[in-house]
Amino acid sequence: MTLTEKILARASGKARVSAGDNIWVNADVLMTHDVCGPGTIGVFHREFGRQAKVWDRERVVIIPDHYIFTADSKSNRNVDILREFVREQQIPYFYDVIDDPNGSWKFDPTQGLLNRQYGSQYAGVCHTALPQKGHTRPGEILFGTDSHTCMAGAFNQFATGIGNTDAGFVMGTGKLLIKVPETMRFRLEGKLQPGVMAKDIILHIIGEIGFDGATYRAMQFDGSGVASLSIDDRMTIANMAIEAGGKNGIFPFDSRTAEYVESRTRLNGTRSSYEPVEVDADQTVIGEWVIDLDRLEPVVACHPDPGNRKQAKELGHVKLDRAYIGSCTGGKTSDFVEFARVIRGKRVSIDTFGVPATPEIVHDLRRTRWGGRTVWDILLDAGVQMTENAGCAACLGGPVDTFGRMNTPLKCISATNRNFPGRMGHKESQVFLASPATVAASALAGKITDPREYLSN
């Protein structure tokens, strides 16, 4: 069996499953956030009763992160709905934006968009926060009310996004009926060259198979090249399985996985036991692709979809209005470090916005020093507008006062994960997806630029 089939077989209590089987599986964790949480709670109350209790309060994780730092009253209200439900259900894993469990959230625009407006429990973007807070464990089933839940496949999990109706059912029963997906195998070989990042790997793959090429299929990433990839790299790749239509993305378990998971579960006091799955030599896959990491170059997914791949060095004629680094895909500490490596000592020539994915990453950037300057200060010195308010921000548009949102037709190069029309705001804007290094080089030049032009100097 493939990695995905092994996890699903275990979760269904079967010795073996095959692609196409319809099976009931037991969930290990259900995650929801401020956009889909109120709807999920509504389904749960409608189907199980107003006084019903969730199937296991220790396995429900609620993370407000999407429309948080906005004065939009309905967005603020959604966080209050989550808080009320958490209080009723006594759910321990709620990463609230405020510290008062009986309080009400209201964003204060008079404080500006750059200064911190969250309490001590706030965790930031759900997909990055889940592993940081110790909620991702190898061999488990993670359901989340967000398409990029597949990011947790970096930890040898079956992690996938589901809708509010399914999530409401899982909330009440801990079970879900799913079809076992076929598996596409991507064998990674070699090692990335300087200036090439994990984002380039997944953009290359989506360019090869198309933005619907993995529809309802598992994307399994294995091969000797995996060993050279950090956990952050694997998270970036698994995150964008959905951009190819994938049901999930998944990596094998190794010492890097163990080190991260064990340190995070210890740090946060979350459940520490887990049972990873390993690749079978006789697994059945729908197809196999070999990706030679040594030969990859910086690439860009051009408007209007993630499969519209071109090499960065061929796009120097595309002038830009804006650059953006952030989100679950491109807002991790390592993403900002590589971004800073390119722009250090230079100055961006277009409006450039930086949104760390979590408060922990804000802390990392303020603490890590290069040559007497913190990474945060290096970014500010280069002209990057950095916000302390970690979250999804303009990755998915949001209300008009969202930090970094495109409210007029602009061309933006972004380290985020999706570029369909209107994704980051105005429906006539254009988003070009790229690695943090490519975004940095392009912010300096004011046009799409291969980062190797700067790194070679």
C-alpha positions as CSV (number, residue, x, y, z in Angstrom):
1,M,0.0,0.0,0.0
2,T,1.0,3.6,-0.4
3,L,1.5,5.9,2.5
4,T,-2.0,7.3,2.2
5,E,-3.6,3.9,1.9
6,K,-1.7,2.6,5.0
7,I,-3.0,5.5,7.2
8,L,-6.5,5.2,5.9
9,A,-6.5,1.4,6.4
10,R,-5.4,1.8,10.0
11,A,-8.0,4.6,10.6
12,S,-10.8,2.4,9.2
13,G,-9.8,-0.7,11.2
14,K,-9.0,-2.7,8.0
15,A,-5.9,-4.7,7.1
16,R,-5.9,-3.3,3.6
17,V,-7.6,-0.7,1.5
18,S,-7.3,0.1,-2.2
19,A,-7.9,3.2,-4.3
20,G,-11.6,3.7,-4.9
21,D,-12.7,2.0,-1.7
22,N,-15.3,3.9,0.3
23,I,-14.5,3.6,4.0
24,W,-15.4,5.1,7.3
25,V,-12.3,6.5,9.1
26,N,-11.8,7.7,12.6
27,A,-10.4,11.3,12.9
28,D,-7.5,12.1,15.1
29,V,-7.8,15.9,14.9
30,L,-10.5,18.3,13.6
31,M,-9.3,21.9,13.0
32,T,-11.5,24.8,12.1
33,H,-11.0,28.6,12.0
34,D,-12.9,31.9,12.0
35,V,-14.2,31.7,8.4
36,C,-15.6,28.2,8.5
37,G,-15.9,27.6,12.2
38,P,-19.2,29.4,12.7
39,G,-20.8,27.5,9.8
40,T,-19.4,24.2,11.2
41,I,-20.8,24.9,14.6
42,G,-24.1,25.7,13.0
43,V,-24.2,22.4,11.3
44,F,-23.2,20.6,14.5
45,H,-26.0,22.2,16.5
46,R,-28.6,21.6,13.7
47,E,-27.8,17.9,13.4
48,F,-26.9,16.9,16.9
49,G,-28.9,19.4,19.0
50,R,-28.2,22.6,20.8
51,Q,-27.0,20.8,23.9
52,A,-24.8,18.2,22.2
53,K,-21.2,17.8,23.1
54,V,-18.3,17.4,20.6
55,W,-17.1,13.8,20.2
56,D,-13.7,14.5,21.9
57,R,-12.9,18.0,23.1
58,E,-9.2,17.2,23.3
59,R,-9.2,16.5,19.5
60,V,-10.9,19.7,18.3
61,V,-8.5,22.6,17.6
62,I,-9.9,26.0,16.8
63,I,-7.6,28.7,15.4
64,P,-8.9,32.1,14.3
65,D,-6.5,33.4,11.6
66,H,-8.2,34.5,8.4
67,Y,-10.2,37.8,8.8
68,I,-8.8,39.0,12.1
69,F,-7.0,42.3,11.8
70,T,-9.8,44.2,10.1
71,A,-12.5,46.6,11.4
72,D,-15.1,44.6,9.6
73,S,-17.7,43.9,12.3
74,K,-18.9,40.6,10.9
75,S,-15.3,39.3,10.8
76,N,-14.8,40.3,14.4
77,R,-18.1,38.7,15.4
78,N,-17.0,35.4,13.9
79,V,-14.2,35.2,16.5
80,D,-16.7,35.8,19.3
81,I,-18.9,33.0,18.0
82,L,-15.9,30.6,18.3
83,R,-15.1,31.8,21.8
84,E,-18.7,31.2,22.9
85,F,-18.7,27.7,21.5
86,V,-15.3,26.9,23.1
87,R,-16.6,28.1,26.5
88,E,-19.7,25.9,26.2
89,Q,-17.8,22.9,25.1
90,Q,-14.7,23.4,27.3
91,I,-12.4,22.9,24.4
92,P,-8.8,23.4,25.6
93,Y,-7.1,24.0,22.2
94,F,-8.5,27.4,21.3
95,Y,-5.9,30.0,20.2
96,D,-7.9,33.1,20.8
97,V,-6.8,36.6,19.6
98,I,-7.6,38.0,23.0
99,D,-6.8,36.7,26.5
100,D,-10.2,37.4,28.2
101,P,-12.3,34.2,27.8
102,N,-15.4,36.2,28.4
103,G,-14.4,39.2,26.2
104,S,-15.2,40.4,22.8
105,W,-12.8,40.9,19.9
106,K,-12.7,44.3,18.1
107,F,-9.8,45.4,15.9
108,D,-8.7,49.0,16.6
109,P,-7.7,50.6,13.2
110,T,-6.4,53.7,15.1
111,Q,-3.4,51.6,16.2
112,G,-2.5,51.0,12.6
113,L,-1.9,47.7,10.8
114,L,1.7,47.2,11.7
115,N,1.6,47.1,15.5
116,R,0.6,44.0,17.5
117,Q,-3.1,43.7,18.4
118,Y,-3.3,40.1,19.8
119,G,-3.0,38.4,23.2
120,S,-0.7,35.8,24.5
121,Q,-2.7,32.7,23.2
122,Y,-3.0,33.8,19.6
123,A,-1.3,31.4,17.2
124,G,-1.5,32.9,13.7
125,V,-2.1,31.0,10.5
126,C,-3.7,27.6,11.3
127,H,-1.6,25.4,9.0
128,T,1.7,26.8,10.4
129,A,0.3,26.9,13.9
130,L,-0.9,23.3,14.0
131,P,2.6,21.8,13.9
132,Q,4.1,24.6,16.0
133,K,1.6,23.9,18.8
134,G,2.1,20.1,18.6
135,H,-1.0,19.0,16.8
136,T,0.6,17.2,13.9
137,R,1.6,13.6,14.4
138,P,2.8,10.9,11.9
139,G,0.3,8.3,10.9
140,E,-2.7,10.3,12.0
141,I,-5.8,11.6,10.3
142,L,-6.2,15.4,10.3
143,F,-9.4,17.0,8.9
144,G,-9.6,20.8,8.6
145,T,-12.1,23.2,7.2
146,D,-9.6,24.7,4.9
147,S,-8.2,23.5,1.6
148,H,-4.5,24.0,2.7
149,T,-4.9,21.5,5.6
150,C,-2.9,19.2,3.3
151,M,0.2,21.1,4.5
152,A,0.4,18.7,7.5
153,G,1.2,15.9,5.1
154,A,4.8,17.0,5.6
155,F,4.6,15.1,8.9
156,N,3.6,11.7,7.4
157,Q,-0.1,12.4,8.0
158,F,-3.2,12.0,6.0
159,A,-4.4,15.7,6.1
160,T,-7.1,17.1,4.0
161,G,-9.6,19.9,3.8
162,I,-13.3,19.3,4.2
163,G,-16.5,21.4,4.1
164,N,-18.6,22.7,6.9
165,T,-21.2,19.9,6.6
166,D,-18.5,17.1,6.8
167,A,-16.8,19.0,9.6
168,G,-20.0,19.3,11.6
169,F,-20.5,15.6,11.3
170,V,-16.9,14.9,12.4
171,M,-17.4,17.3,15.3
172,G,-20.3,15.1,16.5
173,T,-19.0,11.6,15.7
174,G,-15.3,11.7,15.1
175,K,-15.8,9.8,11.9
176,L,-16.1,10.5,8.2
177,L,-16.9,8.5,5.0
178,I,-14.3,9.0,2.4
179,K,-13.1,7.5,-0.9
180,V,-9.5,6.2,-0.9
181,P,-7.6,8.3,-3.4
182,E,-5.3,7.0,-6.1
183,T,-1.7,7.9,-5.5
184,M,0.7,9.8,-7.7
185,R,4.3,9.3,-6.8
186,F,6.9,12.1,-7.1
187,R,10.4,10.8,-6.6
188,L,12.7,13.6,-5.6
189,E,16.4,13.1,-6.4
190,G,19.4,15.2,-5.9
191,K,19.7,18.6,-4.0
192,L,18.5,22.1,-4.7
193,Q,21.0,24.6,-6.0
194,P,21.5,28.1,-4.5
195,G,18.6,30.4,-5.3
196,V,16.2,27.6,-5.8
197,M,13.7,26.8,-3.1
198,A,11.0,24.3,-2.2
199,K,8.4,26.6,-3.7
200,D,10.1,26.0,-7.1
201,I,9.7,22.3,-6.6
202,I,6.0,22.4,-6.2
203,L,5.4,25.0,-8.8
204,H,7.5,22.9,-11.3
205,I,5.4,19.9,-10.5
206,I,2.1,21.7,-10.8
207,G,3.4,23.1,-14.1
208,E,4.1,19.5,-15.3
209,I,0.7,18.0,-14.4
210,G,-1.6,21.1,-14.5
211,F,-3.6,22.8,-11.7
212,D,-6.2,19.9,-12.0
213,G,-3.7,17.1,-12.7
214,A,-4.0,15.5,-9.3
215,T,-7.8,16.0,-8.7
216,Y,-8.8,13.7,-5.8
217,R,-5.5,12.0,-5.8
218,A,-2.8,11.7,-3.1
219,M,0.5,13.3,-4.1
220,Q,3.3,11.2,-2.5
221,F,6.7,12.9,-2.3
222,D,9.6,10.5,-1.6
223,G,13.0,9.5,-2.9
224,S,16.6,10.2,-1.7
225,G,16.2,14.0,-2.3
226,V,13.7,14.3,0.6
227,A,16.5,14.0,3.1
228,S,18.0,17.3,1.9
229,L,14.7,19.1,2.5
230,S,13.9,20.8,5.8
231,I,10.6,20.4,7.5
232,D,9.7,23.9,6.3
233,D,10.5,22.8,2.7
234,R,8.2,19.8,3.0
235,M,5.4,21.9,4.5
236,T,5.7,24.3,1.5
237,I,5.4,21.4,-1.0
238,A,2.6,19.5,0.8
239,N,0.7,22.8,1.3
240,M,0.2,23.3,-2.5
241,A,-0.9,19.8,-3.3
242,I,-4.4,21.3,-3.4
243,E,-3.2,23.7,-6.1
244,A,-3.0,20.7,-8.4
245,G,-6.4,19.5,-7.2
246,G,-4.9,16.9,-4.8
247,K,-6.8,15.3,-2.0
248,N,-3.7,15.3,0.1
249,G,0.1,15.5,-0.1
250,I,2.3,13.3,2.0
251,F,5.9,12.7,2.9
252,P,7.7,9.7,4.4
253,F,8.7,9.7,8.0
254,D,12.3,10.2,8.9
255,S,14.5,11.6,11.7
256,R,13.7,15.2,10.8
257,T,10.0,14.5,11.3
258,A,10.6,12.8,14.6
259,E,12.8,15.6,15.9
260,Y,10.3,18.3,15.1
261,V,7.2,16.4,16.3
262,E,8.7,15.2,19.5
263,S,10.1,18.6,20.4
264,R,6.7,20.4,19.7
265,T,4.5,17.9,21.5
266,R,6.9,18.2,24.5
267,L,6.9,21.9,24.4
268,N,3.1,22.3,24.2
269,G,2.1,19.3,26.3
270,T,0.1,17.7,23.5
271,R,-0.3,14.0,22.9
272,S,3.2,12.6,22.1
273,S,2.5,9.1,21.0
274,Y,2.4,8.3,17.3
275,E,2.9,5.5,14.8
276,P,4.3,6.5,11.4
277,V,3.8,4.6,8.2
278,E,6.5,3.6,5.7
279,V,6.6,3.1,2.0
280,D,5.9,-0.4,0.7
281,A,8.2,-1.7,-2.1
282,D,5.1,-3.1,-3.9
283,Q,2.9,-0.1,-3.7
284,T,0.5,0.6,-6.5
285,V,0.5,4.1,-7.9
286,I,-1.3,5.8,-10.8
287,G,1.9,7.2,-12.2
288,E,5.5,8.1,-11.2
289,W,7.4,11.3,-11.9
290,V,11.1,11.8,-11.2
291,I,12.1,15.3,-10.1
292,D,15.9,16.1,-10.4
293,L,16.3,18.8,-7.8
294,D,19.8,19.6,-9.1
295,R,18.4,20.7,-12.5
296,L,15.5,22.9,-11.2
297,E,15.6,26.6,-11.7
298,P,13.6,29.4,-10.2
299,V,10.1,29.4,-11.7
300,V,7.0,31.5,-11.5
301,A,3.3,30.6,-11.7
302,C,1.8,33.3,-13.9
303,H,-1.7,34.7,-13.8
304,P,-4.4,33.3,-13.9
305,D,-3.6,29.8,-12.3
306,P,-0.9,27.9,-10.4
307,G,-0.2,25.7,-13.4
308,N,0.8,28.5,-15.7
309,R,4.5,27.9,-15.1
310,K,7.4,29.9,-16.7
311,Q,11.0,30.3,-15.7
312,A,11.8,33.4,-13.8
313,K,14.7,34.3,-16.1
314,E,12.3,34.5,-19.0
315,L,9.9,37.0,-17.4
316,G,12.1,40.1,-17.0
317,H,9.7,42.0,-19.3
318,V,6.9,41.7,-16.7
319,K,6.8,44.9,-14.6
320,L,5.4,44.8,-11.1
321,D,3.5,47.1,-8.8
322,R,3.8,45.1,-5.6
323,A,5.6,42.3,-3.8
324,Y,4.2,40.2,-0.9
325,I,5.8,37.6,1.4
326,G,3.6,35.7,3.9
327,S,0.9,33.0,4.4
328,C,1.2,29.4,5.4
329,T,3.2,28.7,2.3
330,G,5.6,31.6,2.3
331,G,5.5,33.2,5.8
332,K,7.7,30.8,7.8
333,T,11.0,31.9,9.4
334,S,13.1,30.2,6.8
335,D,11.1,32.0,4.0
336,F,11.9,35.4,5.5
337,V,15.5,34.5,6.1
338,E,16.0,33.6,2.4
339,F,14.1,36.7,1.4
340,A,16.4,38.7,3.6
341,R,19.5,37.0,2.1
342,V,18.6,38.5,-1.3
343,I,17.6,42.0,-0.2
344,R,20.1,42.6,2.6
345,G,21.9,45.9,2.1
346,K,19.7,46.9,-0.8
347,R,16.3,48.7,-1.1
348,V,13.1,47.5,-2.7
349,S,11.8,49.5,-5.6
350,I,8.1,48.7,-5.3
351,D,5.6,48.4,-2.4
352,T,6.6,45.3,-0.5
353,F,4.5,43.7,2.3
354,G,5.7,41.1,4.8
355,V,3.3,39.1,7.0
356,P,4.8,36.4,9.2
357,A,2.6,33.4,9.6
358,T,2.7,33.1,13.4
359,P,3.7,35.2,16.4
360,E,6.5,32.8,17.0
361,I,7.9,33.7,13.6
362,V,7.7,37.4,14.5
363,H,9.8,36.6,17.5
364,D,12.3,34.6,15.5
365,L,12.8,37.5,13.1
366,R,13.2,40.0,15.9
367,R,15.7,37.7,17.7
368,T,17.9,36.3,14.8
369,R,20.8,38.6,14.0
370,W,23.1,39.0,11.0
371,G,26.1,41.2,11.4
372,G,24.6,43.1,14.3
373,R,21.2,43.6,12.8
374,T,18.1,41.5,13.3
375,V,16.4,39.9,10.3
376,W,13.4,42.1,11.1
377,D,15.5,45.3,11.0
378,I,17.2,44.1,7.8
379,L,13.8,43.9,6.2
380,L,12.7,47.3,7.5
381,D,16.0,48.8,6.3
382,A,15.3,47.5,2.8
383,G,11.9,49.2,2.8
384,V,9.7,46.2,3.5
385,Q,6.5,47.0,5.3
386,M,6.4,44.4,8.1
387,T,3.4,43.8,10.3
388,E,3.5,42.1,13.7
389,N,-0.1,41.0,13.2
390,A,0.6,37.5,12.0
391,G,-2.2,35.9,10.0
392,C,-3.6,35.2,6.6
393,A,-3.9,38.9,5.7
394,A,-4.1,39.5,1.9
395,C,-3.3,36.0,0.8
396,L,-7.1,35.5,0.2
397,G,-8.1,39.1,-0.2
398,G,-10.3,39.8,2.8
399,P,-12.1,43.0,3.7
400,V,-10.8,46.2,2.0
401,D,-8.8,47.3,5.1
402,T,-6.8,44.1,5.1
403,F,-3.0,44.7,5.2
404,G,-1.5,44.3,1.8
405,R,-4.8,43.7,-0.1
406,M,-4.9,44.9,-3.7
407,N,-7.9,47.2,-3.9
408,T,-7.0,48.4,-7.4
409,P,-5.8,46.5,-10.5
410,L,-2.2,45.7,-9.7
411,K,0.5,43.2,-10.7
412,C,1.9,41.5,-7.6
413,I,4.6,38.8,-7.2
414,S,3.8,36.8,-4.1
415,A,5.2,33.9,-2.0
416,T,1.6,32.8,-1.3
417,N,-0.1,29.7,-2.8
418,R,-3.0,30.7,-5.1
419,N,-3.4,33.2,-7.9
420,F,-6.8,32.7,-9.5
421,P,-8.4,36.1,-10.4
422,G,-9.5,38.1,-7.4
423,R,-7.5,35.9,-5.0
424,M,-5.6,38.8,-3.3
425,G,-8.2,41.4,-3.8
426,H,-9.3,43.3,-6.9
427,K,-10.7,40.9,-9.6
428,E,-8.6,42.6,-12.3
429,S,-5.3,42.3,-10.4
430,Q,-2.7,39.7,-11.4
431,V,-0.8,37.5,-9.0
432,F,2.5,35.8,-9.9
433,L,3.5,33.0,-7.5
434,A,7.1,32.5,-6.7
435,S,9.6,31.5,-4.0
436,P,10.6,34.0,-1.3
437,A,14.0,34.5,-3.0
438,T,12.4,35.2,-6.4
439,V,9.9,37.6,-4.7
440,A,12.8,39.4,-3.0
441,A,14.8,39.8,-6.3
442,S,11.7,41.0,-8.1
443,A,10.9,43.5,-5.3
444,L,14.4,45.0,-5.8
445,A,14.2,45.2,-9.6
446,G,10.5,46.1,-9.9
447,K,10.1,43.4,-12.4
448,I,10.1,39.6,-12.3
449,T,13.7,38.6,-11.7
450,D,15.7,35.4,-11.2
451,P,17.2,35.6,-7.7
452,R,20.5,34.1,-8.8
453,E,21.2,37.5,-10.4
454,Y,21.6,38.9,-6.9
455,L,23.0,35.9,-5.1
456,S,25.8,35.5,-7.6
457,N,27.0,39.0,-6.5
